[in-house]
Amino acid sequence: MLSRDADVEMPDVVLFGVELVAWPDDPRLTALRAAGVPCLVLVAPDDRAPVLDGDLEDWVRVPVDDRELEVRCRRLARLAAEAGVG
């Protein structure tokens, strides 16, 4: 299960070609969006969900079950492949 402690900086993580991005703290999100990189935004339990920016982005609350994380990342990777990204 993936969780995010507010006081711990998350390392850059890529799963199936999808960037995992901590919301709202990760400054990479704007650049990844601009580059068309598929992203799964990890939202803390008490944070407001982000407004998504296109089909290559999704979000999930943490902690998140490993299986749900895998399914969401595989879906985004498939959409990226279909769009010719990557």
N, C-alpha and C positions, 0 to 999 in steps of 0.2 A: 504494500500500500504506500503510495506516495503522499507525503504531507509536507507542509511548508511552515516552518517556525518563523514568525515575523522577525526575529532577531538573528536569523541565520541566512547568510547570502547563498543563494542557489548557484551551483555551477552551470555553465552552458550545457544543456542536454539536448541531444537530437535522437529521436526515436522514429525509425522508418522514414528518415528524411524530413521529419517534422520537428521544428524547434519548439521546445517547451519553454514558455515565457511566464515569469511570475508577475502577476498583476497586483498593483499598479507600479511596482518598484523597478522592473527591468527596463532600462533605457533603450534596449535594442529593438523594442517592438516597432517603433516608427520606421526604422531602417529596414527591418525585415518585411514589413508591409510594403514599403516602397519597392523592394526588390522582388516582390511576388513570392516570397518564401512561405510555405505553409506553416502555420503556427497554431499550437494549442495553448491557450492562455489559462494559467492556473490561478484561480481566484480563491482568496482566503475566505473562510466561513462568514466573516462579518463585513467583507468588502462588497461594494456594489458591482454587479457584473458589467463588463465592458460592452460598448457598442461594437459589434463585429464589423470588419472591413473587408467584405467580399467572401467568396465561396471557399477560399483556402485558409479560413480561420474558424476556430471553434473555441469554446471555453468550457471549463469544468471546475467545480468546487473541490478544494482539497480539504481533508484527505480524500484521495480517489483510489478506488479499487484498481489493481493492476490490470485486470481484464478489461475494464471500461477504458482505461488509459490506452491499452493496446488497440481496442476497437476504434476509438476516436482517431488515433494516429494513423491507423491503416486506412480509414475512410478519407482522411485529408491527403494522404499519400496517393491514393487512387485518384482523387479529384485533381491533384497536381499533375499526375501522369496524363490523365485525360486532357488536361489543359495545355500539355506540352511544357510544363514547368519542371526544371530539375535535371 
